């Protein structure tokens, strides 16, 4: 049986959830309310979420998930996850501290071009970033 993954807070990924996530059955939602997440996580094995949105993964959400094994934050921190509830339920909490490194570097470097006209030349920008080491 395939693992079931709840993807939330990653609104840009929702249209392509099934295309990008092949190793699990992905269930995606942009409704980050506690009520919705508590309902949707009930039979999920994992949660993948973007912490940039200002919603927490609360005890109610964690307690609602009877099969939950891990929570993956797609970013640096995990301060919006109820770590005590996760620990009490045997749920591993992980983050991706370098997950946004490329996008932050790309955003920073686009502003190093001299004019807004250069910013709009995205093909030039994309080509200039290929195989670059920044930092």
N, C-alpha and C positions, 0 to 999 in steps of 0.2 A: 504494500500500500504506500502511495506517495505521500510525502509530507505536505501539509497544508500551511501556507504562508499568508498572513495578513499584511498587506502593504498599505501604509497610510501616511499622509503628510507629504508624499512624493507626487504631487498632482501632475507634474510633467510626465511621469512614468505610467500613469493609469491607462492611457490609450494603448500602450505597448506592453503592458504587464505580462501577458501570456507569451509575447515574442521574446522578451529578454530573460524571463525566469523559466528555465526548462526543467530544473531538477525538482520542482515542487509545483503543486497546484496553487497558483497565486490568486488570492481574492483581494481586490483593490477597492479602496474607498477614499473619497476626499472629505467625507463627513467625519471630522475628528472629535465629535462630541463623546463624552463618557458613555452615554446611553447606547449610541451606535456601536462604539468599539467594544463595549461589554457584550453586546448581542453577537457581533460578528466574530469575536475571538473565541467563542464558546467551544468550537471543535478544531481550533488551529493549533499547530505545533510550534509556531514561531510568529513573531511580529517584526517587521522591518519598517522603521519609521524615520522621518526627517524631523529632527528636534527643532529646527528653525521655526516651525509653527509653534505658537504658544499654547500648546495643550500638553498636559502631563499624561503619563501612563500610570494610572492610579491603582490603589489596592483593589478597588471595585473591578477594574478591567482585568487585572491579574487573577483575582479570585474567580472571575467568571470563566476563565480558560482552564478547563479540566485537563487538557493534554499539553499545555504550554511548556516548552523545553528551553527556549531562549528568546531574548529580545535583542535585536540588533539596531542600534542607533546609527543612522547614516550621517555621521558627523563626529565632532570632537567629544562632546560631553555626554553625560547620562544623568545630569542633575534633575531632570524632569521625570525620572522613573522612580517609583517607590521601591527603593532597593531592599528595604526590610520585608515588604510583601513578596518581592521576587525571591529573596533568600528563604523565607518561610515556606514558599511553594516549590522550592527546588529549581527555580528558573535562573538560568545563566544570563547575565547582562553583558553585552559587548558593545563596543563602539568602533568607529572607523576613523581614527584621528588623522589619517592622511587621505581620506576619501574625497575631500574637497580641495586638495592641494593643487591639482591641475586647473580646476575652474577658477580658483582664486588667482593663480599665477597668470592665467590667460586674461582675466579681467584686468589685473594690474598692468600687464604688458600692453593691452590695447590702448590704455591711456598714455602710454609713453610715445605713441605716434604723434607727430607734430600738429595735425589739424583734424577737425571732425570729418573732413572728407576722407582721410586715411582710415578713420574708425569704421566708416561705412564700407570700405573695401574688404569685405569679410573673406573673400577668396585669397587675397594677399595675406591677410592675417592668419588664416588657417595654414597656408603653405609655409609661412614664416615660423609657425609653432612646431611643425613636424620635426621630430627627433631633436628638439632643443632640450637642454638641461638648464633649468632656471634655479638660481639660488646658490 
